């Protein structure tokens, strides 16, 4: 992967992670780094799922693919937040 691909993955992961975080109600006790990591993973898996259903390549914005990615990010952030030990 080239440096531009890495930067793109981080930026897309940040956007997907932040949008997923907005979907989860309440305050999340995870940092921005974990938000980016969850966003990158959700973007990768969401793209694969959308391709599997045949909705990844549409004319115009791929709203269904974005919805899948954001839903996966929200689920990942909620799971990570619930899995953390609170003091």
C-alpha positions in Angstrom: 0.0 0.0 0.0 1.4 3.4 -0.9 1.5 6.3 1.5 -1.5 8.0 -0.2 -3.5 4.7 0.3 -2.5 4.6 4.0 -3.5 8.2 4.5 -6.8 7.6 2.7 -7.5 4.6 4.9 -6.8 6.7 8.1 -9.0 9.5 6.9 -11.9 7.2 5.8 -11.5 5.3 9.1 -11.7 8.5 11.1 -14.9 9.6 9.2 -16.6 6.2 9.6 -15.5 5.9 13.2 -16.8 9.4 14.1 -20.1 8.8 12.4 -20.4 5.4 14.1 -19.6 7.1 17.4 -22.4 9.6 16.8 -24.9 6.8 16.3 -24.1 5.1 19.7 -26.1 6.9 22.5 -24.3 8.2 25.6 -20.7 8.9 26.2 -18.1 6.4 25.0 -15.0 5.7 27.1 -12.6 5.0 24.2 -10.1 7.3 22.6 -9.8 8.7 19.2 -7.1 6.1 18.2 -9.6 3.3 18.9 -12.3 5.2 17.0 -10.0 5.3 14.0 -9.0 1.6 14.3 -12.7 0.6 14.6 -13.6 2.9 11.7 -10.9 1.4 9.4 -12.0 -2.2 10.2 -15.6 -1.3 9.7 -14.9 0.4 6.4 -13.0 -2.7 5.2 -15.6 -5.2 6.3 -18.5 -2.9 5.2 -17.0 -2.7 1.7 -16.6 -6.5 1.5 -20.2 -7.0 2.7 -21.6 -4.4 0.2 -19.6 -6.1 -2.6 -21.0 -9.5 -1.5 -24.6 -8.1 -1.8 -23.8 -6.4 -5.1 -24.5 -2.8 -3.8 -20.9 -1.5 -3.7 -20.8 0.0 -7.2 -23.8 2.2 -7.8 -24.2 5.4 -9.8 -23.6 8.3 -7.5 -22.9 8.0 -3.8 -22.9 4.4 -2.3 -25.4 5.2 0.4 -26.0 1.5 1.3 -22.3 0.8 1.6 -21.9 3.8 3.9 -24.8 2.7 6.0 -23.3 -0.8 6.4 -19.9 0.7 7.3 -21.4 3.1 9.9 -23.6 0.4 11.4 -20.5 -1.8 11.8 -18.5 1.0 13.3 -21.3 1.8 15.8 -21.5 -1.9 16.8 -17.7 -2.1 17.2 -17.6 1.1 19.2 -20.4 0.0 21.5 -18.8 -3.5 22.0 -15.4 -1.9 22.7 -16.9 0.6 25.1 -18.9 -2.1 27.0 -15.8 -4.3 27.1 -13.7 -1.7 28.9 -13.4 -1.9 32.6 -14.6 1.3 34.4 -13.0 2.5 37.5 
